[in-house]
Amino acid sequence: MIEITTLSELTIDGKLSLGSKASSKDLFEFYGDDLRTWFHAHRASNDAIMVGSGTVVSDDPELTVRHAPGPNPLRVIPSSSARLPLDAKLLNDGLPTLVAVSRMAEYVDMAALAAKPNVEVLSCGERCVDLVALMDILEGRGVRSMIVEGGSRLLHRLHQVGLVNRIIIKHIPVITGSMEAPSYMCPNEPGVNST
């Protein structure tokens, strides 16, 4: 079984970003070099890294190791509809990326993703991505550990199906005061990341 660790940065009032449409990258402005190194060392120590499609849309992350030595993990993006921005950094840098889609995804959207350099599209689940089946597939391919930096909806779904082994939360010394900003695990609130 894949060892799954969620790694989240939360504000003092428990938010994943500074507002409902804000990028979680804004929280990086409050990091020092030591925290950046620590964060990226965790990425390097895992075989795979996962975020949901909402995080790709709002943050345009690279999901690479840049502030610490070590290899880049396989990037895994559950996206039930296969609708990701085709100009996203992680779809265009040529590094290994797996996009898991449901059987409801349109062929044209899957084909557009599969045409990107070193991007694999895998159908896994009927109406939404079956995360348990996805982990079984990844384990069969040799993935032993995964770090999840996803948003509220992805975190909720992982906990819901019992896949989380470890939780790491770094508190950022900021209070957002925003009722709309996504919390760690509230799948029905506005602005949360989706899979």
C-alpha positions in Angstrom: 0.0 0.0 0.0 1.2 3.5 -0.9 2.2 5.6 2.2 0.3 8.9 1.7 1.2 12.0 3.5 -0.8 15.2 3.2 1.4 18.3 3.5 -0.5 21.6 3.9 0.3 25.1 4.9 -2.5 26.7 6.9 -3.0 30.2 8.1 -3.7 30.7 11.8 -7.4 30.8 11.1 -7.1 27.4 9.3 -7.2 28.5 5.6 -5.3 27.1 2.7 -5.1 30.4 0.9 -5.8 34.1 1.5 -9.2 34.1 -0.2 -11.7 32.1 -2.2 -10.0 32.8 -5.6 -6.4 33.4 -4.2 -3.5 31.1 -5.0 -2.0 29.1 -2.2 1.3 30.3 -3.7 0.7 33.6 -1.9 1.5 31.9 1.4 5.0 31.1 0.1 5.7 34.9 0.5 5.7 34.2 4.3 8.3 31.4 4.1 11.9 31.8 4.8 14.6 29.9 2.9 14.8 27.2 5.6 11.0 26.4 5.3 11.3 26.3 1.5 14.1 23.8 1.7 12.2 21.7 4.3 9.1 21.7 2.1 10.9 20.7 -1.1 12.9 18.1 0.7 9.6 16.4 1.5 8.8 16.4 -2.2 12.2 14.9 -3.0 11.7 12.1 -0.5 8.5 10.8 -2.1 7.9 8.8 -5.3 4.9 10.8 -6.3 3.2 14.1 -5.6 -0.6 14.8 -6.1 -2.8 17.9 -6.3 -6.3 18.2 -7.6 -7.4 19.9 -10.8 -8.6 23.0 -8.9 -5.0 23.5 -7.6 -3.7 23.3 -11.2 -6.2 25.9 -12.3 -5.7 28.3 -9.3 -2.0 28.0 -8.7 -0.4 26.7 -11.9 2.1 24.7 -9.8 5.3 23.1 -11.1 5.4 20.4 -8.4 9.1 20.0 -8.8 12.0 20.0 -6.4 13.8 23.3 -6.6 14.8 24.4 -3.1 16.5 21.2 -2.0 18.6 18.4 -3.5 16.8 15.3 -4.8 14.7 13.9 -7.6 11.4 15.2 -8.8 8.5 13.0 -7.9 6.0 11.7 -10.5 3.2 14.3 -10.7 -0.3 12.8 -10.3 -3.4 15.0 -11.1 -6.9 13.6 -10.6 -9.2 15.4 -13.0 -12.5 13.7 -13.5 -13.4 15.8 -16.6 -9.9 16.0 -18.1 -10.3 19.7 -18.4 -7.0 21.3 -17.3 -5.5 24.5 -18.7 -3.4 23.3 -21.6 -0.8 26.0 -20.9 -0.3 24.8 -17.3 3.4 24.6 -16.4 3.3 20.9 -15.4 1.8 19.9 -18.8 4.5 21.6 -20.8 7.9 21.0 -19.1 8.4 17.4 -20.3 8.6 15.9 -16.8 6.6 12.8 -16.0 3.0 13.6 -15.2 0.0 11.3 -14.9 -3.5 12.8 -15.3 -6.2 10.4 -13.9 -9.6 11.0 -15.5 -13.1 9.4 -15.2 -14.9 7.6 -17.9 -17.1 10.7 -18.2 -14.2 12.7 -19.7 -14.5 13.7 -23.3 -12.1 12.1 -25.7 -11.1 15.5 -27.2 -10.0 16.7 -23.7 -8.1 13.5 -23.0 -6.4 13.6 -26.4 -5.3 17.2 -25.8 -3.6 16.2 -22.5 -2.1 13.0 -24.0 -0.5 15.1 -26.7 1.6 17.0 -24.2 5.2 16.0 -23.6 5.6 13.1 -21.2 1.9 13.3 -20.0 0.0 10.1 -19.5 -3.8 10.0 -19.3 -5.3 7.2 -17.4 -9.0 6.5 -17.1 -9.9 5.3 -13.6 -13.5 5.6 -12.3 -17.0 6.1 -13.7 -18.2 9.6 -12.8 -15.2 10.7 -10.8 -11.6 9.5 -10.4 -11.6 6.3 -8.2 -8.7 7.2 -5.9 -8.5 3.7 -4.4 -8.1 2.1 -7.8 -5.7 4.8 -8.8 -3.4 4.0 -5.8 -3.6 0.3 -6.7 -2.4 1.1 -10.2 0.4 3.4 -9.0 1.5 0.8 -6.4 1.7 -1.7 -9.2 4.0 0.6 -11.0 6.4 0.9 -8.1 5.1 4.0 -6.3 5.6 3.4 -2.6 5.2 6.9 -1.1 3.1 10.0 -2.1 2.9 13.5 -0.9 -0.4 15.3 -1.4 -0.4 19.1 -1.6 -4.0 19.3 -2.8 -6.9 21.5 -1.9 -10.0 20.9 0.3 -12.0 18.6 -2.0 -9.0 16.3 -2.7 -8.1 16.1 0.9 -11.7 15.4 1.9 -11.9 12.5 -0.7 -8.6 11.0 0.4 -9.7 11.0 4.0 -13.2 9.7 3.1 -11.8 6.6 1.5 -9.1 6.0 4.2 -6.0 6.6 2.1 -4.2 9.1 4.4 -1.4 7.7 6.6 0.1 10.9 7.8 -0.8 14.6 8.1 1.8 17.4 8.2 0.5 21.0 8.7 2.7 24.0 8.7 1.1 27.0 10.2 1.8 30.3 8.5 1.7 33.4 10.8 -1.1 35.1 9.0 -4.8 35.6 9.7 -6.9 35.8 6.5 -10.2 36.9 8.1 -11.8 35.4 5.0 -14.9 33.2 5.5 -14.7 32.2 1.8 -11.1 31.0 1.7 -10.9 27.2 1.6 -10.2 25.3 4.8 -8.2 22.1 5.2 -11.2 19.8 4.5 -14.6 21.4 3.7 -15.7 20.0 0.4 -18.9 22.0 0.0 -17.7 25.5 0.6 -17.3 27.9 -2.4 -13.9 28.2 -4.0 -12.5 24.8 -3.0 -10.2 22.8 -5.2 -11.9 20.0 -7.1 -10.8 16.7 -8.5 
